[in-house]
């Protein structure tokens, strides 16, 4: 079977099983099993797959279609910003919305050297991407999950930032050292009662600890803001990703903790997704 027919067969089966991203998923899976870059084989499909590769392709398509297992976990990889990240079920899959946060921070800190803290680093996608662009910056990445930290360390090594990041297994509350120019965080912000409404590929596979924001979705956000007030330098910035409909409540929490909003960032659906705030005084 030709690669083109295999892609079509896979995408048809995914579509039949209500996978919205059926075409790109089929292409990504073929790219992985063939060892060819997706952008290359879409231009040139003049290659052959051996029986083992075809069997692997069919197996992964079935897992995606019938089990709704995310492609990033199937392939253990996810592209984010300009880098390739290793991911598995111990870390949240990086989202395009978080790339918006990275983009704005890179612009804001161009030609500067902020000392950065990444709270709840997960795969390390935020701090690694920032240090890829801000060549003279250094930072610390914390997470309560040792398994997540191991993934982040691997990604940092693969993307040549390991010597500029210190990885620490710590909760927000236990972390008290250092003073930072910039704190970034994409914390859990989904209200506990809403977890059951998430799509199958999220609620059945992604780590609950990275999703569950407590009864109102703001438990971890409150802790991040409170701790940031204590460990940010005066006029330092907190860049925080939030959930849909949370802006007003988060804005109030920021004001109570002496933060002044500087930049609001909307996602692709026009929802306020990130708040950049400046610490005025203690």
KETORTI-460839 format. One line per 4 residues: number of its first residue (from 1); their letters; for each residue y, z, x of C-alpha. Coordinates in nm, 2 decimals, padded with zeros to 4 digits, m for minus. Layout:
BEGIN
NUM = A = Y:Z:X  ...
This chain:
BEGIN
1 = XXXX = 00.00:00.00:00.00  00.34:m00.09:00.13  00.61:00.18:00.19  00.82:00.02:m00.08
5 = XXXX = 00.54:00.04:m00.34  00.46:00.40:m00.23  00.82:00.51:m00.28  00.82:00.35:m00.62
9 = XXXX = 00.48:00.51:m00.71  00.60:00.85:m00.60  00.94:00.83:m00.78  00.77:00.71:m01.10
13 = XXXX = 00.54:01.01:m01.10  00.82:01.25:m01.02  01.03:01.11:m01.30  00.74:01.13:m01.54
17 = XXXX = 00.72:01.50:m01.46  01.09:01.56:m01.52  01.21:01.58:m01.16  01.57:01.48:m01.17
21 = XXXX = 01.60:01.38:m00.80  01.29:01.16:m00.82  01.40:00.87:m00.61  01.55:01.06:m00.32
25 = XXXX = 01.27:01.31:m00.32  01.01:01.03:m00.29  01.21:00.88:00.00  01.25:01.21:00.18
29 = XXXX = 00.88:01.28:00.16  00.79:00.93:00.29  01.04:00.98:00.57  00.86:01.30:00.67
33 = XXXX = 00.51:01.17:00.66  00.59:00.85:00.84  00.81:01.01:01.10  01.09:00.75:01.04
37 = XXXX = 01.45:00.83:00.95  01.52:00.77:00.58  01.83:00.57:00.65  01.63:00.34:00.89
41 = XXXX = 01.33:00.27:00.67  01.55:00.20:00.37  01.69:m00.10:00.57  01.36:m00.20:00.72
45 = XXXX = 01.04:m00.13:00.52  00.83:m00.35:00.75  00.59:m00.09:00.87  00.25:00.04:00.77
49 = XXXX = 00.11:00.38:00.68  m00.24:00.50:00.78  m00.48:00.65:00.52  m00.39:01.01:00.64
53 = XXXX = m00.02:00.95:00.59  m00.08:00.81:00.25  m00.29:01.11:00.16  m00.02:01.35:00.28
57 = XXXX = 00.24:01.16:00.08  00.04:01.18:m00.24  m00.03:01.55:m00.19  00.34:01.64:m00.14
61 = XXXX = 00.44:01.43:m00.44  00.19:01.62:m00.65  00.32:01.95:m00.53  00.67:01.85:m00.61
65 = XXXX = 00.59:01.69:m00.95  00.34:01.94:m01.09  00.43:02.27:m00.91  00.81:02.20:m00.89
69 = XXXX = 00.80:02.31:m00.53  01.14:02.23:m00.36  01.14:01.93:m00.12  01.31:02.14:00.14
73 = XXXX = 01.02:02.39:00.14  00.76:02.11:00.13  00.90:01.95:00.44  01.03:02.28:00.60
77 = XXXX = 01.36:02.11:00.67  01.71:02.07:00.51  02.01:01.87:00.63  02.33:02.07:00.61
81 = XXXX = 02.68:01.97:00.74  02.59:01.77:01.05  02.28:01.96:01.15  01.91:01.98:01.06
85 = XXXX = 01.78:02.32:00.96  01.43:02.47:00.94  01.38:02.64:00.60  01.09:02.81:00.42
89 = XXXX = 01.04:03.05:00.13  01.20:03.34:00.32  01.55:03.18:00.31  01.77:03.03:00.04
93 = XXXX = 01.80:02.65:00.06  02.15:02.56:00.17  02.36:02.40:m00.10  02.62:02.12:m00.09
97 = XXXX = 02.88:02.36:m00.23  02.85:02.57:00.08  02.94:02.27:00.29  03.28:02.27:00.12
101 = XXXX = 03.33:02.63:00.25  03.24:02.52:00.60  03.47:02.21:00.58  03.78:02.41:00.48
105 = XXXX = 03.71:02.68:00.74  03.68:02.42:01.02  04.01:02.27:00.92  04.18:02.61:00.90
109 = XXXX = 04.05:02.73:01.24  04.09:02.40:01.43  04.19:02.47:01.79  04.14:02.85:01.73
113 = XXXX = 03.87:03.09:01.85  03.79:03.33:01.56  03.53:03.60:01.61  03.30:03.55:01.31
117 = XXXX = 03.07:03.77:01.10  02.82:03.60:00.87  02.70:03.85:00.61  02.36:03.76:00.47
121 = XXXX = 02.31:03.47:00.70  01.98:03.35:00.56  01.90:03.02:00.74  02.21:03.06:00.95
125 = XXXX = 02.36:02.75:00.80  02.72:02.88:00.77  02.77:03.04:01.11  02.57:02.77:01.30
129 = XXXX = 02.78:02.49:01.14  03.10:02.67:01.22  03.01:02.73:01.58  02.91:02.36:01.61
133 = XXXX = 03.27:02.27:01.54  03.45:02.57:01.68  03.32:02.53:02.04  03.49:02.84:02.18
137 = XXXX = 03.41:03.08:01.90  03.14:03.35:01.89  02.99:03.56:01.62  02.74:03.80:01.46
141 = XXXX = 02.50:03.72:01.19  02.34:04.00:00.98  02.06:04.00:00.72  01.84:04.26:00.57
145 = XXXX = 01.54:04.03:00.60  01.38:04.01:00.95  01.20:03.69:00.83  01.52:03.52:00.75
149 = XXXX = 01.67:03.63:01.08  01.38:03.47:01.26  01.45:03.14:01.08  01.82:03.17:01.16
153 = XXXX = 01.75:03.23:01.53  01.52:02.93:01.55  01.79:02.71:01.38  02.05:02.85:01.62
157 = XXXX = 01.83:02.76:01.92  01.77:02.41:01.79  02.14:02.35:01.74  02.26:02.49:02.07
161 = XXXX = 02.45:02.79:01.94  02.21:03.07:02.02  02.40:03.20:02.32  02.71:03.25:02.10
165 = XXXX = 02.55:03.44:01.81  02.42:03.79:01.80  02.16:03.84:01.53  02.13:04.19:01.37
169 = XXXX = 01.88:04.32:01.11  02.12:04.53:00.90  02.24:04.58:00.55  02.61:04.55:00.47
173 = XXXX = 02.65:04.93:00.43  02.48:05.01:00.76  02.69:04.77:00.96  03.00:04.94:01.11
177 = XXXX = 03.06:04.79:01.45  03.32:04.55:01.58  03.64:04.39:01.44  03.64:04.03:01.32
181 = XXXX = 03.89:03.75:01.27  03.68:03.59:01.00  03.40:03.72:00.77  03.20:03.47:00.58
185 = XXXX = 02.94:03.53:00.31  02.74:03.35:00.05  02.59:03.66:m00.12  02.35:03.69:m00.41
189 = XXXX = 02.57:03.65:m00.72  02.34:03.57:m01.01  02.33:03.85:m01.28  01.98:03.99:m01.30
193 = XXXX = 01.93:03.90:m01.67  02.02:03.54:m01.59  01.74:03.49:m01.32  01.49:03.39:m01.59
197 = XXXX = 01.71:03.10:m01.69  01.71:02.94:m01.35  01.52:02.62:m01.30  01.15:02.65:m01.20
201 = XXXX = 01.21:02.53:m00.84  01.46:02.81:m00.79  01.31:03.10:m00.97  00.95:03.04:m00.86
205 = XXXX = 01.01:02.97:m00.50  01.35:03.08:m00.36  01.37:03.45:m00.24  01.48:03.67:m00.52
209 = XXXX = 01.67:03.89:m00.27  01.90:03.60:m00.20  01.97:03.54:m00.57  01.98:03.88:m00.75
213 = XXXX = 02.34:04.01:m00.77  02.26:04.31:m00.98  02.34:04.37:m01.35  02.67:04.18:m01.35
217 = XXXX = 02.61:03.96:m01.05  02.87:04.14:m00.85  02.68:04.43:m00.68  02.66:04.26:m00.34
221 = XXXX = 03.00:04.10:m00.37  03.16:04.44:m00.41  02.98:04.57:m00.10  03.09:04.27:00.10
225 = XXXX = 03.45:04.31:00.00  03.46:04.69:00.06  03.30:04.66:00.40  03.52:04.36:00.50
229 = XXXX = 03.82:04.57:00.44  03.70:04.81:00.71  03.59:04.57:00.98  03.84:04.28:00.95
233 = XXXX = 04.14:04.27:01.17  04.48:04.29:01.00  04.55:03.94:00.87  04.18:03.85:00.91
237 = XXXX = 04.02:03.63:00.66  03.73:03.69:00.42  03.57:03.36:00.30  03.35:03.44:00.00
241 = XXXX = 03.13:03.22:m00.21  03.10:03.32:m00.58  02.93:03.22:m00.90  03.05:03.04:m01.20
245 = XXXX = 03.29:03.24:m01.42  03.32:03.53:m01.16  03.67:03.44:m01.03  03.88:03.68:m01.24
249 = XXXX = 03.66:03.99:m01.17  03.62:03.91:m00.80  04.00:03.85:m00.78  04.06:04.20:m00.92
253 = XXXX = 03.81:04.36:m00.67  03.99:04.18:m00.38  04.33:04.31:m00.49  04.20:04.67:m00.52
257 = XXXX = 04.08:04.64:m00.16  04.41:04.51:m00.02  04.33:04.14:00.00  04.57:03.86:m00.07
261 = XXXX = 04.42:03.54:m00.20  04.51:03.24:00.02  04.29:02.95:m00.07  04.07:02.87:m00.38
265 = XXXX = 03.81:02.61:m00.35  03.64:02.43:m00.64  03.30:02.28:m00.63  03.19:01.93:m00.75
269 = XXXX = 03.19:02.05:m01.11  03.55:02.18:m01.09  03.44:02.55:m01.08  03.61:02.79:m00.85
273 = XXXX = 03.33:02.84:m00.59  03.50:03.00:m00.29  03.79:03.24:m00.23  03.96:03.27:00.10
277 = XXXX = 04.15:03.60:00.12  04.37:03.77:00.39  04.35:04.14:00.46  04.71:04.28:00.44
281 = XX = 04.67:04.64:00.54  04.42:04.92:00.53
